[in-house]
Structure formats: structure tokens, C-alpha cells
Amino acid sequence: MNQDELKQAAAFAALEEIRTFAPGAVIGVGTGSTVNYFIDALAASGIAIRGAVSSSEASAQRLATHGILLVSLDEIGDGLLPVYIDGADEIDPGFSMIKGGGGALTREKIVAAAASRFICICDASKKVAALGRFPLPVEVIPMARVQVGREIVRLTGGVPRWREGFVTDNGNHILDVSGLIINDPCALESDLNQIAGAVTNGLFARRGADVLLVATASGVERSERPG
Ligand code: 5RP
């Protein structure tokens, strides 16, 4: 199976999570190629949901194309989504992740924070022993880009690179930080959050995944966050 087929298999497996945990509910939907497979599979499945809160304009457009009702977070009755389905760029054994390869990290973090269950769908290449080989995306206010970059170098020793020509759904810029040694993902996530002008960073450690559906050549493995 190639990587796209694996992504599709993981996405398909997430349908069972919707059937079990969120029938008739509003669900959270992430962003990326794996999620695109999920949106298409959900639409084809006939599973009845009330609607979806989207983490990006791209996913919103795809959901709308399938006739799935778009719901804003403000409209969620008790403030909680039963599930949030999203991919990852890397996921470690404690289910901390690097996300934001597609640049949707801020809204992804917001929707994930409103969900009681984060279900990560990915192919096996995303599983790593330690985070940091994938450059860590940091969304920055445009006027602060250079200053935030300098502060990241000072704090972490990493090398920030401007994702030139890319503007987030929030009108901001992205720095992709390579060369990081991430021993404590929660601490680094918090430290980067303190930089003035940094909107969000792509570490999802303080709120990691609860369930992992990882597609391998021999099938989709389901596991729950250890501990
Ligand atoms: C987008 C993300 C995606 O979840 C991540 O980049 C994985 O993408 P893909 O499913 O295309 O491999 O965080 O901001």
C-alpha cells in the first residue's frame, strides 16, 4: 500500500469512532490530506451527524461541498464536541504531536480544545520515538515575524525559516523551526506560547491525542493514550 492508501485506511477507520461516540452529533474536523479522505468517507458512509466545526477554510469548503452543515464553536450547546478528527505530522509514544504542516495549527488547537476526544488518524510514517525531525510550525503576527524568529533562536537554538508566500486563514505568517531537540514537549509548547507575537505553535502536547488510528501495511492499529 502506498502512503495515500494508508491515509485513506486510517480515515476510513475513523468512521467507526463516529458511529460509536458521536452519532447525530456535531463533530470537530481537522485539516490535511488524511482528513480530506475522512470527509469524503464520512459523506459517502451515510452516518448521520448534525454538522461539523471545521479547523480551516479548506476543510469547511470540502464539508460544504458534501452538504455537511458547518457549525461555529459559538453554536455548540454545552461547549463540547464529542470527537475531533485530525491528522498529524509527527506523533510520539505519549501521543504528543507536531501539527501545522498545512498551516491550520491555530484553528486546529482551538477546535481540539473544545473536544472531549481527539482522534488522530495517520499513516505509520508519522509515528516517531521523539518529536522534532519535522520542522515545528509557529504562527506569528506578520509585524513580529523577525522578532519572534530571533527569540526562538535564543530560547531553543532551533533554526526558523519563514514559509514565504503562505498566509494562514487568520492572516498571519508561519515560521518552520528545524533543528529542535524536544525532550519535554509540554514545556517547549508553553515556552513558545510566551513569545510576544507568536500566536500558536504546532506542538500539541498539553492537549495531545486521546486515540490513535495508525494505518500500517498489515491494517489499522487503534490505541488509546498511555496512562
Ligand atoms: C495541518 C495539519 C495536518 O494534520 C498535518 O499536516 C498532516 O497532514 P496530512 O494528513 O496531509 O499528512 O496539521 O495543519
Boltz pocket constraint, residues with backbone or C-beta under 6 A from the ligand:
constraints:
  - pocket:
      binder: B
      contacts: [[A, 30], [A, 31], [A, 32], [A, 33], [A, 34], [A, 35], [A, 86], [A, 87], [A, 88], [A, 89], [A, 98], [A, 99], [A, 100], [A, 101], [A, 102], [A, 103], [A, 104], [A, 105], [A, 108], [A, 121]]
      max_distance: 6.0
